[in-house]
Protein backbone atom coordinates (compact mmCIF):
# COMPACT_ATOMS: atom_id res chain seq x y z
CA UNK A 1 0.00 0.00 0.00
CA UNK A 2 2.73 2.41 1.01
CA UNK A 3 4.72 1.64 -2.14
CA UNK A 4 1.72 2.32 -4.38
CA UNK A 5 1.05 5.66 -2.64
CA UNK A 6 4.68 6.73 -3.09
CA UNK A 7 4.59 5.70 -6.75
CA UNK A 8 1.37 7.67 -7.35
CA UNK A 9 2.84 10.71 -5.67
CA UNK A 10 6.00 10.54 -7.81
CA UNK A 11 3.94 10.19 -11.01
CA UNK A 12 1.78 13.19 -10.09
CA UNK A 13 4.87 15.27 -9.31
CA UNK A 14 6.50 14.32 -12.62
CA UNK A 15 3.30 15.12 -14.52
CA UNK A 16 2.97 18.50 -12.82
CA UNK A 17 6.61 19.31 -13.52
CA UNK A 18 6.12 18.46 -17.19
CA UNK A 19 3.01 20.62 -17.48
CA UNK A 20 4.55 23.57 -15.66
CA UNK A 21 8.00 23.35 -17.23
CA UNK A 22 7.72 26.78 -18.81
CA UNK A 23 6.74 28.33 -15.49
CA UNK A 24 10.05 27.24 -13.94
CA UNK A 25 11.92 29.78 -16.09
CA UNK A 26 12.06 33.05 -14.17
CA UNK A 27 11.62 36.31 -16.06
CA UNK A 28 13.85 39.32 -15.53
CA UNK A 29 11.12 41.14 -13.60
CA UNK A 30 10.61 38.18 -11.28
CA UNK A 31 14.34 37.92 -10.61
CA UNK A 32 14.52 41.66 -9.94
CA UNK A 33 11.67 41.44 -7.43
CA UNK A 34 13.40 38.58 -5.64
CA UNK A 35 16.72 40.45 -5.44
CA UNK A 36 15.53 43.99 -4.67
CA UNK A 37 15.33 45.01 -1.03
CA UNK A 38 13.82 48.44 -1.71
CA UNK A 39 11.77 50.13 -4.42
CA UNK A 40 14.86 52.11 -5.41
CA UNK A 41 16.83 48.91 -6.03
CA UNK A 42 13.95 47.46 -8.05
CA UNK A 43 13.88 50.57 -10.25
CA UNK A 44 17.67 50.35 -10.66
CA UNK A 45 17.51 46.70 -11.75
CA UNK A 46 14.76 47.50 -14.26
CA UNK A 47 16.87 50.32 -15.70
CA UNK A 48 19.95 48.09 -15.97
CA UNK A 49 17.92 45.44 -17.81
CA UNK A 50 16.56 48.03 -20.24
CA UNK A 51 20.06 49.40 -20.93
CA UNK A 52 21.41 45.89 -21.46
CA UNK A 53 18.65 44.98 -23.91
CA UNK A 54 19.20 48.20 -25.87
CA UNK A 55 22.97 47.63 -25.97
CA UNK A 56 22.63 44.01 -27.09
CA UNK A 57 20.11 44.98 -29.79
CA UNK A 58 22.50 47.62 -31.13
CA UNK A 59 25.48 45.22 -31.09
CA UNK A 60 23.41 42.54 -32.86
CA UNK A 61 22.32 45.01 -35.54
CA UNK A 62 25.94 46.11 -36.13
CA UNK A 63 27.06 42.47 -36.31
CA UNK A 64 24.35 41.62 -38.89
CA UNK A 65 25.28 44.66 -40.99
CA UNK A 66 28.99 43.82 -40.84
CA UNK A 67 28.57 40.22 -42.05
CA UNK A 68 25.48 40.76 -44.25
CA UNK A 69 23.25 38.62 -42.03
CA UNK A 70 19.46 39.15 -42.11
CA UNK A 71 18.44 41.16 -39.06
CA UNK A 72 16.14 38.90 -37.04
CA UNK A 73 15.19 39.00 -33.34
CA UNK A 74 18.00 37.50 -31.34
CA UNK A 75 17.52 35.17 -28.41
CA UNK A 76 20.07 35.13 -25.61
CA UNK A 77 20.02 31.32 -25.81
CA UNK A 78 20.87 29.18 -28.81
CA UNK A 79 17.78 28.18 -30.77
CA UNK A 80 17.27 25.18 -33.05
CA UNK A 81 17.70 27.28 -36.19
CA UNK A 82 21.18 28.28 -34.97
CA UNK A 83 22.35 24.67 -35.16
CA UNK A 84 24.36 23.77 -38.30
CA UNK A 85 22.59 21.93 -41.13
CA UNK A 86 24.57 18.71 -40.63
CA UNK A 87 23.50 18.54 -36.98
CA UNK A 88 19.82 19.06 -37.81
CA UNK A 89 20.00 16.36 -40.50
CA UNK A 90 21.73 13.97 -38.09
CA UNK A 91 19.06 14.67 -35.47
CA UNK A 92 16.29 13.84 -37.95
CA UNK A 93 18.00 10.56 -38.89
CA UNK A 94 18.52 9.68 -35.22
CA UNK A 95 14.85 10.35 -34.37
CA UNK A 96 13.77 8.25 -37.38
CA UNK A 97 16.08 5.36 -36.37
CA UNK A 98 14.80 5.47 -32.80
CA UNK A 99 11.18 5.49 -33.99
CA UNK A 100 11.77 2.50 -36.31
CA UNK A 101 13.77 0.58 -33.72
CA UNK A 102 17.09 0.73 -35.61
CA UNK A 103 18.74 2.60 -32.77
CA UNK A 104 18.37 2.44 -29.00
CA UNK A 105 17.33 5.83 -27.62
CA UNK A 106 19.45 5.24 -24.49
CA UNK A 107 22.64 4.48 -26.46
CA UNK A 108 25.33 7.16 -26.46
CA UNK A 109 27.35 6.17 -29.55
CA UNK A 110 25.09 7.34 -32.40
CA UNK A 111 27.25 8.08 -35.46
CA UNK A 112 26.65 11.77 -36.21
CA UNK A 113 28.49 11.53 -39.52
CA UNK A 114 26.47 8.63 -40.92
CA UNK A 115 23.60 10.80 -42.14
CA UNK A 116 20.91 9.43 -44.48
CA UNK A 117 23.04 6.43 -45.42
CA UNK A 118 25.95 8.57 -46.59
CA UNK A 119 29.47 7.26 -45.99
CA UNK A 120 31.53 8.79 -43.22
CA UNK A 121 33.42 11.90 -44.18
CA UNK A 122 37.07 11.48 -44.96
CA UNK A 123 39.13 12.38 -41.94
CA UNK A 124 40.71 15.80 -42.25
CA UNK A 125 44.49 15.67 -42.59
CA UNK A 126 46.14 17.37 -39.67
CA UNK A 127 49.69 18.59 -39.36
CA UNK A 128 49.94 16.64 -36.12
CA UNK A 129 48.89 13.35 -37.75
CA UNK A 130 52.40 12.92 -39.16
CA UNK A 131 54.04 12.73 -35.73
CA UNK A 132 53.60 11.15 -32.34
CA UNK A 133 52.61 13.43 -29.45
CA UNK A 134 56.18 13.35 -28.13
CA UNK A 135 57.64 14.31 -31.51
CA UNK A 136 55.13 17.12 -31.97
CA UNK A 137 55.84 18.65 -28.54
CA UNK A 138 59.56 18.32 -29.19
CA UNK A 139 59.19 20.09 -32.53
CA UNK A 140 57.19 22.92 -30.90
CA UNK A 141 59.71 23.43 -28.11
CA UNK A 142 62.91 23.05 -30.14
CA UNK A 143 61.84 24.48 -33.49
CA UNK A 144 62.80 21.27 -35.33
CA UNK A 145 61.96 20.98 -39.02
CA UNK A 146 59.29 18.38 -39.76
CA UNK A 147 61.35 16.69 -42.51
CA UNK A 148 64.13 16.17 -40.00
CA UNK A 149 61.68 14.63 -37.54
CA UNK A 150 60.42 12.22 -40.21
CA UNK A 151 63.91 11.02 -41.10
CA UNK A 152 64.74 10.66 -37.41
CA UNK A 153 61.69 8.51 -36.71
CA UNK A 154 62.18 6.27 -39.79
CA UNK A 155 65.91 5.61 -39.58
CA UNK A 156 67.27 3.67 -36.58
CA UNK A 157 70.66 5.32 -37.04
CA UNK A 158 69.20 8.68 -37.89
CA UNK A 159 68.30 9.57 -34.32
CA UNK A 160 71.87 9.97 -33.07
CA UNK A 161 73.10 11.74 -36.19
CA UNK A 162 70.18 14.18 -36.23
CA UNK A 163 70.57 14.87 -32.52
CA UNK A 164 74.31 15.48 -32.98
CA UNK A 165 73.64 17.79 -35.90
CA UNK A 166 70.99 19.65 -33.88
CA UNK A 167 73.40 20.06 -30.95
CA UNK A 168 75.99 21.54 -33.27
CA UNK A 169 73.56 23.95 -34.90
CA UNK A 170 71.43 24.93 -31.90
CA UNK A 171 73.17 28.31 -31.52
CA UNK A 172 73.42 29.16 -35.20
CA UNK A 173 71.47 28.45 -38.36
CA UNK A 174 73.73 27.71 -41.30
CA UNK A 175 72.83 30.15 -44.12
CA UNK A 176 73.45 27.42 -46.69
CA UNK A 177 71.32 24.78 -44.95
CA UNK A 178 68.14 25.75 -46.81
CA UNK A 179 67.92 26.83 -50.40
CA UNK A 180 66.29 30.16 -51.15
CA UNK A 181 63.91 30.40 -54.07
CA UNK A 182 65.73 32.14 -56.88
CA UNK A 183 64.48 35.55 -57.88
CA UNK A 184 66.10 36.75 -61.12
CA UNK A 185 65.45 40.37 -60.16
CA UNK A 186 67.25 40.04 -56.82
CA UNK A 187 71.00 40.56 -56.43
CA UNK A 188 73.36 38.59 -54.18
CA UNK A 189 73.44 41.37 -51.59
CA UNK A 190 69.66 41.20 -51.14
CA UNK A 191 69.77 37.41 -50.72
CA UNK A 192 72.48 37.68 -48.08
CA UNK A 193 70.51 40.36 -46.26
CA UNK A 194 67.39 38.17 -46.15
CA UNK A 195 69.39 35.24 -44.79
CA UNK A 196 70.91 37.48 -42.16
CA UNK A 197 67.55 38.91 -41.06
CA UNK A 198 65.85 35.52 -40.96
CA UNK A 199 68.64 34.24 -38.70
CA UNK A 200 67.46 36.73 -36.06
CA UNK A 201 63.77 36.29 -36.87
CA UNK A 202 64.07 32.56 -36.17
CA UNK A 203 65.16 33.41 -32.63
CA UNK A 204 61.99 35.48 -32.22
CA UNK A 205 59.90 32.65 -33.66
CA UNK A 206 61.50 30.12 -31.27
CA UNK A 207 60.74 32.41 -28.33
CA UNK A 208 57.08 32.55 -29.36
CA UNK A 209 56.83 28.76 -29.77
CA UNK A 210 58.37 28.21 -26.31
CA UNK A 211 56.27 30.92 -24.60
CA UNK A 212 54.43 29.44 -21.61
CA UNK A 213 51.85 30.62 -19.11
CA UNK A 214 52.41 30.37 -15.31
CA UNK A 215 51.12 26.77 -15.33
CA UNK A 216 53.65 25.68 -17.96
CA UNK A 217 51.13 25.48 -20.82
CA UNK A 218 52.46 26.50 -24.23
CA UNK A 219 50.64 29.62 -25.40
CA UNK A 220 51.46 28.73 -29.02
CA UNK A 221 49.45 25.47 -29.02
CA UNK A 222 46.36 26.97 -30.66
CA UNK A 223 48.42 28.87 -33.22
CA UNK A 224 50.56 26.07 -34.64
CA UNK A 225 48.10 25.44 -37.46
CA UNK A 226 45.00 27.14 -38.84
CA UNK A 227 41.60 26.17 -37.35
CA UNK A 228 39.79 23.26 -38.95
CA UNK A 229 37.13 24.31 -41.45
CA UNK A 230 35.05 21.33 -40.29
CA UNK A 231 35.13 22.25 -36.61
CA UNK A 232 34.83 26.00 -37.24
CA UNK A 233 32.92 26.41 -40.54
CA UNK A 234 32.36 30.15 -40.04
CA UNK A 235 36.02 30.92 -39.35
CA UNK A 236 36.99 31.33 -42.99
CA UNK A 237 33.95 33.51 -43.61
CA UNK A 238 34.92 35.94 -40.86
CA UNK A 239 38.71 35.71 -41.19
CA UNK A 240 39.76 36.61 -44.74
CA UNK A 241 43.55 36.08 -44.38
CA UNK A 242 44.31 33.16 -42.02
CA UNK A 243 47.81 32.95 -40.57
CA UNK A 244 49.54 30.38 -38.35
CA UNK A 245 52.99 29.51 -37.01
CA UNK A 246 53.49 26.77 -39.61
CA UNK A 247 53.24 29.37 -42.39
CA UNK A 248 55.62 31.72 -40.60
CA UNK A 249 58.10 28.87 -40.05
CA UNK A 250 57.92 27.87 -43.74
CA UNK A 251 58.61 31.45 -44.77
CA UNK A 252 61.55 31.65 -42.39
CA UNK A 253 62.98 28.44 -43.83
CA UNK A 254 62.76 29.94 -47.32
CA UNK A 255 64.22 33.29 -46.16
CA UNK A 256 61.06 35.02 -47.32
CA UNK A 257 61.22 38.03 -45.00
CA UNK A 258 63.19 41.04 -46.20
CA UNK A 259 62.35 43.55 -43.45
CA UNK A 260 61.27 43.84 -39.83
CA UNK A 261 57.89 45.19 -40.90
CA UNK A 262 57.22 42.23 -43.19
CA UNK A 263 58.03 39.70 -40.45
CA UNK A 264 56.04 41.52 -37.77
CA UNK A 265 53.06 41.91 -40.11
CA UNK A 266 52.47 38.12 -40.21
CA UNK A 267 52.41 37.91 -36.40
CA UNK A 268 50.16 40.99 -36.23
CA UNK A 269 47.81 39.31 -38.73
CA UNK A 270 47.70 36.11 -36.66
CA UNK A 271 46.98 38.05 -33.46
CA UNK A 272 44.39 40.23 -35.19
CA UNK A 273 42.58 37.16 -36.55
CA UNK A 274 42.35 35.73 -33.03
CA UNK A 275 40.87 38.99 -31.74
CA UNK A 276 38.40 39.17 -34.62
CA UNK A 277 37.02 35.65 -34.25
CA UNK A 278 37.14 35.06 -30.49
CA UNK A 279 35.61 36.78 -27.46
CA UNK A 280 37.80 39.62 -26.12
CA UNK A 281 37.97 37.98 -22.68
CA UNK A 282 38.78 34.47 -23.95
CA UNK A 283 41.98 32.59 -23.21
CA UNK A 284 42.70 32.42 -26.95
CA UNK A 285 42.82 36.21 -27.22
CA UNK A 286 44.85 36.51 -24.02
CA UNK A 287 47.43 34.09 -25.45
CA UNK A 288 47.48 36.11 -28.68
CA UNK A 289 48.19 39.34 -26.78
CA UNK A 290 51.03 37.66 -24.87
CA UNK A 291 52.47 36.39 -28.17
CA UNK A 292 52.24 39.92 -29.58
CA UNK A 293 54.01 41.27 -26.50
CA UNK A 294 56.76 38.64 -26.86
CA UNK A 295 57.34 39.51 -30.53
CA UNK A 296 57.59 43.23 -29.79
CA UNK A 297 59.98 42.62 -26.89
CA UNK A 298 62.27 40.38 -28.96
CA UNK A 299 62.17 42.69 -31.98
CA UNK A 300 62.94 45.86 -30.02
CA UNK A 301 66.76 45.33 -29.97
CA UNK A 302 66.73 44.78 -33.75
CA UNK A 303 64.82 48.03 -34.31
CA UNK A 304 67.45 49.90 -32.31
CA UNK A 305 70.31 48.64 -34.51
CA UNK A 306 71.30 49.76 -37.97
CA UNK A 307 71.71 47.21 -40.77
CA UNK A 308 75.48 47.65 -40.46
CA UNK A 309 75.37 46.75 -36.76
CA UNK A 310 73.12 43.75 -37.45
CA UNK A 311 75.48 42.58 -40.21
CA UNK A 312 78.51 42.91 -37.91
CA UNK A 313 76.80 40.89 -35.16
CA UNK A 314 75.78 38.29 -37.75
CA UNK A 315 79.35 37.86 -39.02
CA UNK A 316 80.58 37.52 -35.44
CA UNK A 317 77.93 34.86 -34.77
CA UNK A 318 79.08 32.95 -37.87
CA UNK A 319 82.69 32.99 -36.71
CA UNK A 320 81.73 31.91 -33.19
CA UNK A 321 79.65 29.08 -34.63
CA UNK A 322 82.55 27.83 -36.79
CA UNK A 323 84.91 28.04 -33.83
CA UNK A 324 82.60 26.02 -31.58
CA UNK A 325 82.08 23.41 -34.31
CA UNK A 326 85.85 23.09 -34.81
CA UNK A 327 86.43 22.72 -31.07
CA UNK A 328 83.81 19.96 -30.85
CA UNK A 329 85.38 18.09 -33.78
CA UNK A 330 88.88 18.42 -32.28
CA UNK A 331 87.61 17.18 -28.94
CA UNK A 332 86.00 14.17 -30.61
CA UNK A 333 89.25 13.31 -32.46
CA UNK A 334 91.22 13.41 -29.22
CA UNK A 335 88.78 10.97 -27.62
CA UNK A 336 89.28 8.54 -30.52
Secondary structure, DSSP 8 states (H G I E B T S, - for coil): -HHHHHHHHHHHHHHHHHHTTGGGS--HHHHHHHH-SSHHHHHHHHHHHHHHHHHHHHHHHHHHHHTT-------SS--GGGS-HHHHHHHHHHHHHHHHTSS-TT-S---TT--TT---------GGGGS-HHHHHHHHHHT--HHHHHHHHH-TTHHHHHHHHHHHHTT---TTSS-----TT--HHHHHHHHHHHHHHHHHHHHHHT-B-TTS-BTTGGGSS---TTT-TTHHHH-SS---HHHHHHHHHTT---SHHHHHHHHHHHHHHHHHHS-TTSHHHHHHHHHHHHHHHHHHHHHTS-HHHHHHHHHHHHHHHHHHHHHHHHHHHHH-
